Amino acid sequence: KSSAERFEHSTTLLNYGFNNYENRKLISSENLVGDKYKVKGIKDEIEVRSDKDLYILTKRGDKNVDATIKIDFETKKAKHIAEGEKVGTVYLIENGIVTKECDLISAKEYKAYSYKDAIHDVIDNFRI
C-alpha cells in the first residue's frame, strides 16, 4: 500500500476512535475522596484527595461503566501529617483487574494529638 493509502486508513481509524469513545473523569484531584479517616495519634479525622485525576475510556454516551474504585487507607500511627503527604492508594478496577492507581494524599496539615489536647478534652468533658 502506498503512503497516502496508509495515511487515509490511519485517519479513518483515529476518527472512528474520537467519534465513538471518550475519556470519563471518575476522580478529580481537586475534590475530596471518600469519607474522613481516623489516624492514630491525630486528633481530628483527616480529609483526603487523589494526587491526580483518574479517567476511564468508555464508549461515547454509555452510562454503564464496569469499573470500581477501591481506596486503601494506611492506618499507621502518625505524629504529624503534612498537606499533600501520601496516606493511601486509590485503585481503578476494571473487569476485576487493577488498571490504574494513584496516591491518596492529605487535603491539609494535621497535628498530633498532644498531651495538652488530652488534658483539655478531660477538662471539657468533666461533669459533676
N, C-alpha and C positions, 0 to 999 in steps of 0.2 A: 504494500500500500504506500501511496505517496505521503509526503509530509502534510499536504493540505487535507487529505482524507483522514489521517490520524488526528489532526487538529480539530476537524469537524466532529469526529466521534468523541473526542475528549470534551469538547464544548457541549455537545448534546448530553453527555453523561453528567457533567457538572451542573448544567441547567436542570436536569431531572432531580438531582440531589437538592439543590437550592429551592426548587419549587415544591418538593414533596416532604422535606424534612426540616425540623427546626431544633435549635438548642433551647431547652426549657430550664430556667433557673429554679433549683429546688431550695437552695440555701443561699442567702445573701450574707456577705461578711459584715454588713452594716447593721443587721438585725440580731437580736439575742436568740440563742438556740436553746430549746428545751426549757426545763424548769430551773429554779435556783437550786444550787447544790451546796451541801454541807461538807466542810472540810474540818477535820480535827485540828484544833489549835487556832482556828479563825472564828472570831465572834459571830460575824454575820454570815448568812448564806450568800454564796457568790453567784454572780451572773456571768454567763459565758457566751462567746460567739465564735464563729468559724474564722480561721485566718484568711480564707479566700472564698470566693463564690463557688458553688457546686452546681454543675449543669449536667443534664442528661439529653441525649439525642433522641427525639421522638418523631413519629410521623406527624406531619402538619395537621392540626385540628383534632388529633387523637387525645381524648380526655382521660383514657385509662392508661396509667403508667405502671408497668410491672417492676417497680423498684421500691426499696425500703431504705430508710435512714436508720443507722444504728449508732448510738452515742456511747462510747466507753469513757467514763469519767474516772480519773485516777483519784483514789481515796486516801492517798498517803497523808500523813500528818505534815502540816506546814506551819512555819513561824511567820511567814510573810509571803504574800503573793503579789507580784508586780503586775501592773497593767500590761497585757499582751503576753504574759507568761503561759506556756503550754500547760494545760491541766487535763488534757484528754485527747481523744481522737474521734472524728466523725467518719463513718463509713457509708458509702453508697453501695447497696447490694442489688444487683440485677440478676434475676433468674437464679438466685442462690449463690451468686459469685460476687465477691467484692471487686468492683470495677474502679472505684476511686476512693481516695481518703484524703483528709486534711486535718490539720491540728485544731483542737478546741482550745481557745485562749481566754484568759480572764478579761472581762469587759472593763474593769477598773482595778485600782490598787486596793488590797485588803491587808489590814494589820492583824498581828497575832492577838489572841485573847490573852491579855496580861493578868497578872496577879491583882493589879489595881482594878481592872474591869470586873474581876470575880468579886472583890470586896464591895464594889458599887452595886452589883447585882444582888448580893446578900442583903445589903442595907435597903435597897429599893424594894425588895420583896419581903422584908421583915414586917410582920404584922403582929400586933399584940391583941 
